[in-house]
Structures are given as C-alpha cells and as structure tokens.
C-alpha cells in the first residue's frame, strides 16, 4: 500500500511509498544557491506527507548547468542553503534526496560560457554542436559527481539520485546513437555504461553506508532520451545495483502503457525481475490518484513518484487515507499555484505543460 513504510537495503526508512518526483522549477538564485522559494515549495510537500522529497535536477559542475536559476551543488559555498533545506525536510519527517546531473550537450554556452560536451561530438538540431569529452573531462566529471554527493551527505540529506534519464550527460553516454566512441567509454554496452557505473562506484565509496543512492533511467527512447534499448536498460539497471545503487527510478512519462519493444509487457515487472529484490524500484509517469499508484505497486514497484499531481496537491499523501478523496486536477490559476507553494517563476514555467495553468 502507498502509505506503508519503505525500507531501503541499507536500513534507511521512509514513512511511506509516496515519492515527490524531481521537477525543474527555475526558482533558485542565479548562482545556484537555495532560495526561499525553493525551500517553501519543497518544505510544503514534506509537510504534506511525502515519504521521500526529491529536489529538482541540481548541477554538479558549472559547465553542466542546463537552464537558468537551477539548484547547484557544485561548490562548498552552497552548503549553507543545502543544510537549511535538508534540515527543513527532515524536520517534517521526510527523507530528503537531491537529484544530481550534468547536462552535457544540453548545457548551452549561452548559460555556461563554454562549449557543451558530450560522449562524442554531437549536435541536436537548433543547438550548438557539442565537443567530445576527453579522458580528462570524464575523470573530472566523475569526481564532480562524487564531490557533490559527499556535499549532500555533509549537508544532512538522506541520499542522492544520479540523473541518467531524459538525455542528460549520463544518458548520452548510455545512448548507442550519441555515444559512438571507440575507446573504453563507448562502443559496446559495457563501454557505454562505464561512465554511469564509475560515477555510481565513486559516489558509493564517498558517502556513508546509510546514505541512499540511486539512478534514474529512461528505459527506452522518449523525447531527448535517444539511442536506448529496453534490454540494454535492464542490464544497466542490474549492473548499477551491483555497483552499489540502493534504488532504480524509472521515468516512464505515461506509466499506463507498456514498453515499445515488447508491447505486451509493462516495464515495471521487467525491471523488478531484473534487479535484486532488496533494491528499491521507483516508478514515475503521470500518476494522479491513489489507485493509479497502487496499480504500479501491484506490478512490483516499491514506491511511486508523483509530479504534477503533487504540484496541484501538496498534501497528496496525507489525503490518501480519506475515503473518496480525489486530487485536484488542472487547470489551476496562478493564484492557486502560489497558494500551493510555487513561486511566480515556477508557476509561469508550468505553462510549458499545456492545460496546466488557467488562461
């Protein structure tokens, strides 16, 4: 059941299986430091009963920032804000998890001041061509993920999630269409997965055993995630768990549909079978109601990540015990979104989701 406690294999415990999904909101300070808006948005969801509260994607390096006013974890000078957030989430009984990422070819020069890099020289139509990462780049970035994770542990968070989904740098290395390297960082699946695995190992070695770490994956192609094969993703998930991952987080976008490669099979049971029983499987993908969430738990997920439903319903987990309760659905006015803890900037950003914000 969604309100049952969730226990990770390292002993960390969440009060329930409702997980606040990581969502871009562009409301941090320009230098990546925590803002009062960040704090209000996340603290309201912790107070609303989410067992795990995950931040938006936070960049581990200045050249990995993906959009303006993103949360940063790239320097120790950001620790005061990170400590403030970690304490607030824990104070309301939630496990605080920071999502770590590097944008790779999705980190524009206009934002970072330097040319983007990726697994290989690659260009998305309408964007600047990314250069191929050198061995020095790769070693540096692995270290930046490691240091960012250690920083989050020092700040008092319960864990981190490595963002390997949605076509960011880790996903670019996993991609057979983007990563055409001929050295040990590309080619075969083993080579393409090496970057993700080395980051996982480096992070695991840098944090305490009770600090939860995981990886978010796109199982197949969707949007910016390209060059992915379902069976390869299943193998990557297995490897990551052997490297120290406590959880795998599937980004499904629409969790009501089956896989593209195997139209008669749903991804959740496939990944549940692929990874060890003691590893937590989190699934996300347009879930709104408690029964939506329970259906994924019934398939084998251990937790369900809620995104847009949590924007509209900050107390979504607390309301699950109320018979007959149904979540508020869009459209919501800007005033209603502000009442739910969104800043003006975040509420305006939600216009990118058609029909979410009332005209």
C-alpha positions as CSV (number, residue, x, y, z in Angstrom):
1,X,0.0,0.0,0.0
2,X,1.2,3.5,-0.8
3,X,1.1,4.5,2.9
4,X,3.2,1.5,4.1
5,X,6.7,2.3,5.2
6,X,9.6,1.9,2.7
7,X,12.8,0.4,3.9
8,X,16.0,0.5,1.8
9,X,18.5,-2.3,1.9
10,X,21.0,-0.1,3.8
11,X,18.4,0.4,6.6
12,X,17.2,3.9,5.7
13,X,13.4,4.2,6.2
14,X,10.8,6.4,4.6
15,X,7.4,6.8,6.3
16,X,5.5,5.8,3.2
17,X,6.0,4.9,-0.5
18,X,4.9,8.3,-1.9
19,X,7.9,10.0,-3.5
20,X,7.9,13.6,-4.7
21,X,9.3,13.4,-8.3
22,X,12.2,15.8,-9.2
23,X,10.8,18.7,-11.2
24,X,12.5,21.6,-12.9
25,X,11.3,24.9,-11.5
26,X,13.9,27.6,-12.2
27,X,13.4,29.3,-8.8
28,X,16.9,29.1,-7.2
29,X,19.2,32.1,-7.1
30,X,21.2,32.8,-10.3
31,X,24.3,31.3,-8.7
32,X,22.5,28.0,-7.9
33,X,22.1,28.7,-4.2
34,X,18.9,27.8,-2.4
35,X,16.2,30.5,-2.4
36,X,13.3,30.9,0.0
37,X,11.1,29.9,-3.0
38,X,12.9,26.6,-3.2
39,X,12.5,26.0,0.5
40,X,8.8,26.8,0.5
41,X,8.0,24.6,-2.4
42,X,9.8,21.5,-1.1
43,X,9.0,22.0,2.6
44,X,5.3,22.2,1.8
45,X,5.5,18.7,0.2
46,X,7.4,17.3,3.2
47,X,4.7,18.8,5.5
48,X,2.1,17.3,3.2
49,X,3.3,13.8,4.0
50,X,5.6,12.6,1.2
51,X,7.9,9.9,2.4
52,X,10.7,11.0,0.1
53,X,11.1,14.5,-1.1
54,X,13.4,14.9,-4.1
55,X,14.8,18.2,-5.4
56,X,14.9,19.3,-9.0
57,X,18.0,18.4,-11.0
58,X,21.0,20.1,-9.4
59,X,24.1,20.6,-11.4
60,X,27.4,19.2,-10.2
61,X,29.5,21.5,-12.3
62,X,29.2,25.0,-13.7
63,X,29.6,23.6,-17.3
64,X,26.8,21.2,-16.6
65,X,24.0,23.7,-15.8
66,X,21.0,23.1,-18.1
67,X,18.8,26.1,-17.5
68,X,18.7,29.4,-15.7
69,X,18.2,29.5,-11.9
70,X,18.9,25.8,-11.4
71,X,19.8,24.5,-8.0
72,X,23.5,24.0,-7.7
73,X,25.6,21.5,-5.7
74,X,29.0,22.3,-7.4
75,X,30.8,24.1,-4.6
76,X,31.1,24.1,-0.8
77,X,29.9,27.7,-0.6
78,X,26.4,26.3,-1.4
79,X,26.4,24.2,1.8
80,X,24.5,26.7,4.0
81,X,21.5,26.6,1.8
82,X,21.7,22.9,1.3
83,X,21.9,22.4,5.1
84,X,18.9,24.6,5.5
85,X,16.9,22.6,3.1
86,X,18.0,19.2,4.4
87,X,17.0,20.2,8.0
88,X,13.6,21.5,6.9
89,X,12.7,18.3,5.1
90,X,13.9,16.1,7.9
91,X,12.1,18.3,10.4
92,X,8.8,17.3,8.7
93,X,9.7,13.6,8.7
94,X,10.7,13.3,5.0
95,X,13.8,11.7,3.5
96,X,15.4,14.4,1.5
97,X,17.1,13.3,-1.8
98,X,19.0,15.6,-4.1
99,X,19.0,14.8,-7.8
100,X,22.5,15.2,-9.3
101,X,23.1,15.9,-13.0
102,X,25.3,17.2,-15.7
103,X,23.5,18.5,-18.9
104,X,26.3,17.6,-21.3
105,X,25.1,18.6,-24.8
106,X,22.1,20.1,-23.1
107,X,24.2,22.7,-21.2
108,X,24.2,25.7,-23.6
109,X,27.2,28.0,-24.0
110,X,24.8,31.0,-23.6
111,X,24.3,29.8,-20.0
112,X,27.7,28.2,-19.1
113,X,30.1,30.4,-21.1
114,X,31.8,27.3,-22.6
115,X,31.2,24.9,-25.4
116,X,29.0,21.9,-24.4
117,X,30.5,18.5,-24.3
118,X,29.1,15.0,-24.7
119,X,30.2,11.4,-25.2
120,X,31.1,12.3,-28.8
121,X,30.8,15.3,-31.0
122,X,27.1,15.6,-31.5
123,X,24.5,18.2,-32.5
124,X,20.9,18.4,-31.7
125,X,19.1,20.4,-34.4
126,X,18.9,24.1,-33.4
127,X,21.7,23.8,-30.8
128,X,25.4,24.2,-30.8
129,X,27.5,21.2,-31.7
130,X,28.9,19.5,-28.6
131,X,32.5,18.5,-28.5
132,X,33.6,15.0,-27.5
133,X,34.6,14.7,-23.8
134,X,38.3,14.0,-23.3
135,X,39.6,11.5,-20.7
136,X,40.5,14.5,-18.6
137,X,36.9,15.7,-18.8
138,X,35.5,12.3,-17.9
139,X,37.7,11.9,-14.9
140,X,36.9,15.4,-13.8
141,X,33.1,15.0,-14.1
142,X,33.1,11.6,-12.2
143,X,34.9,13.5,-9.4
144,X,32.4,16.3,-9.5
145,X,29.5,13.8,-9.1
146,X,31.4,12.2,-6.2
147,X,32.1,15.5,-4.5
148,X,28.5,16.7,-5.0
149,X,27.2,13.6,-3.4
150,X,29.6,13.9,-0.4
151,X,28.5,17.6,-0.1
152,X,24.8,16.5,0.1
153,X,25.7,14.0,2.8
154,X,27.6,16.7,4.7
155,X,24.5,18.9,4.4
156,X,22.3,16.3,6.1
157,X,20.3,14.9,3.2
158,X,19.3,11.2,3.3
159,X,20.5,10.5,-0.2
160,X,21.0,11.4,-3.8
161,X,19.8,10.3,-7.2
162,X,22.0,10.3,-10.3
163,X,20.1,11.6,-13.3
164,X,20.7,9.0,-16.0
165,X,17.4,9.8,-17.8
166,X,16.0,12.4,-20.2
167,X,19.1,12.6,-22.4
168,X,21.4,14.4,-20.0
169,X,25.1,13.5,-19.9
170,X,24.9,10.1,-18.2
171,X,22.2,9.2,-20.7
172,X,24.2,10.5,-23.6
173,X,27.0,8.0,-22.7
174,X,24.4,5.2,-22.5
175,X,23.0,6.1,-25.9
176,X,24.0,3.9,-28.8
177,X,23.2,6.7,-31.3
178,X,25.1,9.5,-29.4
179,X,28.0,7.6,-28.0
180,X,30.0,6.2,-30.9
181,X,33.3,6.4,-29.1
182,X,35.9,3.7,-30.0
183,X,37.8,3.8,-26.7
184,X,36.8,2.2,-23.3
185,X,34.0,4.7,-22.8
186,X,31.9,3.7,-25.8
187,X,31.1,1.0,-28.4
188,X,29.7,-2.0,-26.6
189,X,27.1,-1.7,-23.9
190,X,29.8,-2.3,-21.3
191,X,31.7,0.7,-22.7
192,X,28.7,3.0,-22.9
193,X,27.6,2.1,-19.4
194,X,31.1,2.6,-17.9
195,X,30.6,6.3,-17.2
196,X,27.4,5.7,-15.2
197,X,29.0,2.8,-13.4
198,X,32.2,4.6,-12.5
199,X,30.1,7.5,-11.1
200,X,28.0,5.1,-9.1
201,X,31.1,3.4,-7.6
202,X,32.8,6.7,-6.9
203,X,29.7,8.1,-5.1
204,X,29.2,4.8,-3.1
205,X,32.8,5.0,-1.9
206,X,32.5,8.6,-0.8
207,X,29.3,8.5,1.4
208,X,28.2,6.6,4.5
209,X,26.5,3.2,4.1
210,X,23.2,4.6,5.4
211,X,23.2,7.4,2.7
212,X,20.8,6.3,0.0
213,X,22.0,6.4,-3.7
214,X,20.2,5.5,-6.9
215,X,19.9,6.2,-10.6
216,X,17.0,7.5,-12.7
217,X,16.8,5.8,-16.1
218,X,14.8,6.2,-19.2
219,X,14.1,2.6,-20.2
220,X,13.5,3.4,-23.9
221,X,13.6,6.3,-26.3
222,X,11.4,9.2,-25.3
223,X,11.9,12.9,-26.1
224,X,15.6,13.9,-25.5
225,X,16.4,10.3,-24.5
226,X,17.5,8.6,-27.7
227,X,19.5,5.5,-28.6
228,X,18.2,3.4,-25.8
229,X,17.2,-0.3,-25.9
230,X,14.9,-1.8,-23.3
231,X,17.0,-4.9,-22.8
232,X,20.2,-2.9,-22.5
233,X,18.5,-0.7,-19.9
234,X,17.6,-3.8,-17.9
235,X,21.2,-4.9,-18.0
236,X,22.4,-1.4,-17.0
237,X,20.0,-1.5,-14.0
238,X,21.4,-4.8,-12.9
239,X,25.0,-3.5,-13.1
240,X,24.2,-0.4,-11.2
241,X,22.7,-2.4,-8.3
242,X,25.8,-4.5,-8.2
243,X,27.9,-1.3,-8.1
244,X,26.0,0.0,-5.0
245,X,22.7,1.5,-6.1
246,X,20.0,1.3,-3.4
247,X,17.3,2.1,-5.9
248,X,16.4,2.4,-9.6
249,X,14.0,5.1,-10.6
250,X,12.1,4.5,-13.9
251,X,11.0,7.7,-15.7
252,X,8.0,6.4,-17.8
253,X,6.2,9.6,-18.6
254,X,3.0,7.6,-19.0
255,X,3.0,4.6,-16.7
256,X,-0.3,3.3,-18.1
257,X,1.3,2.0,-21.3
258,X,3.5,-1.0,-22.0
259,X,7.0,-1.0,-23.5
260,X,7.6,-0.1,-27.1
261,X,9.9,-3.1,-27.7
262,X,7.6,-5.6,-26.0
263,X,4.1,-4.2,-26.4
264,X,2.5,-6.9,-24.3
265,X,4.8,-6.3,-21.3
266,X,4.9,-3.4,-18.8
267,X,8.4,-2.0,-17.8
268,X,7.8,-2.3,-14.0
269,X,7.6,-6.1,-13.8
270,X,10.6,-6.4,-16.2
271,X,12.8,-4.2,-14.0
272,X,11.5,-5.7,-10.8
273,X,12.7,-9.1,-12.1
274,X,16.0,-7.7,-13.4
275,X,17.2,-6.1,-10.2
276,X,17.8,-7.7,-6.8
277,X,14.7,-8.0,-4.5
278,X,16.4,-5.8,-1.9
279,X,16.9,-2.9,-4.3
280,X,14.0,-0.4,-4.3
281,X,12.2,0.2,-7.6
282,X,10.6,3.6,-8.0
283,X,8.3,4.3,-10.9
284,X,7.0,7.6,-12.2
285,X,4.7,8.5,-15.1
286,X,1.6,10.6,-14.9
287,X,0.1,9.0,-11.7
288,X,-2.7,11.2,-10.2
289,X,-4.8,9.1,-7.9
290,X,-4.1,6.6,-5.1
291,X,-5.5,3.8,-7.2
292,X,-3.1,4.9,-10.0
293,X,-0.2,4.5,-7.6
294,X,-1.5,1.2,-6.1
295,X,-1.6,-0.3,-9.6
296,X,2.2,0.3,-10.0
297,X,2.9,-1.1,-6.6
298,X,0.8,-4.2,-7.6
299,X,3.1,-4.6,-10.6
300,X,6.2,-4.7,-8.5
301,X,7.2,-1.1,-7.8
302,X,8.2,-0.3,-4.3
303,X,7.5,3.4,-4.5
304,X,5.6,5.7,-6.8
305,X,7.0,9.2,-7.7
306,X,4.3,11.9,-8.1
307,X,5.0,15.0,-10.1
308,X,2.2,17.2,-11.4
309,X,-0.3,15.7,-9.0
310,X,2.0,16.9,-6.2
311,X,2.1,20.4,-7.6
312,X,-1.7,20.6,-7.5
313,X,-2.0,18.7,-4.2
314,X,0.8,19.4,-1.8
315,X,-0.7,17.1,0.8
316,X,-1.4,14.2,-1.7
317,X,0.0,11.5,0.7
318,X,-2.0,12.7,3.7
319,X,-5.2,12.7,1.8
320,X,-4.9,9.1,0.7
321,X,-6.4,7.9,4.0
322,X,-9.6,9.9,3.3
323,X,-12.3,7.8,1.8
324,X,-13.5,9.1,-1.6
325,X,-10.8,11.8,-1.9
326,X,-9.9,12.8,-5.4
327,X,-6.9,15.0,-6.3
328,X,-7.4,18.5,-7.7
329,X,-6.6,18.5,-11.4
330,X,-5.6,21.2,-13.8
331,X,-6.1,23.9,-14.9
332,X,-5.1,25.9,-11.9
333,X,-4.9,29.7,-11.8
334,X,-1.6,31.4,-10.9
335,X,-3.1,32.4,-7.6
336,X,-3.9,28.7,-6.8
337,X,-0.4,27.7,-7.7
338,X,1.1,30.3,-5.5
339,X,-1.1,29.0,-2.6
340,X,0.4,25.6,-3.2
341,X,3.9,26.9,-2.7
342,X,5.0,27.7,-6.2
343,X,6.8,31.0,-6.9
344,X,5.7,33.3,-9.7
345,X,8.6,32.0,-11.7
346,X,7.7,28.3,-11.2
347,X,4.0,28.9,-11.8
348,X,4.8,30.7,-15.1
349,X,7.2,27.9,-16.1
350,X,4.3,25.4,-15.7
351,X,2.7,27.0,-18.8
352,X,5.1,24.7,-20.7
353,X,2.7,21.9,-19.8
354,X,-0.4,22.5,-22.0
355,X,-3.6,23.0,-20.0
356,X,-1.9,23.1,-16.6
357,X,-2.2,26.8,-15.9
358,X,-5.6,28.5,-16.4
359,X,-5.6,31.3,-19.1
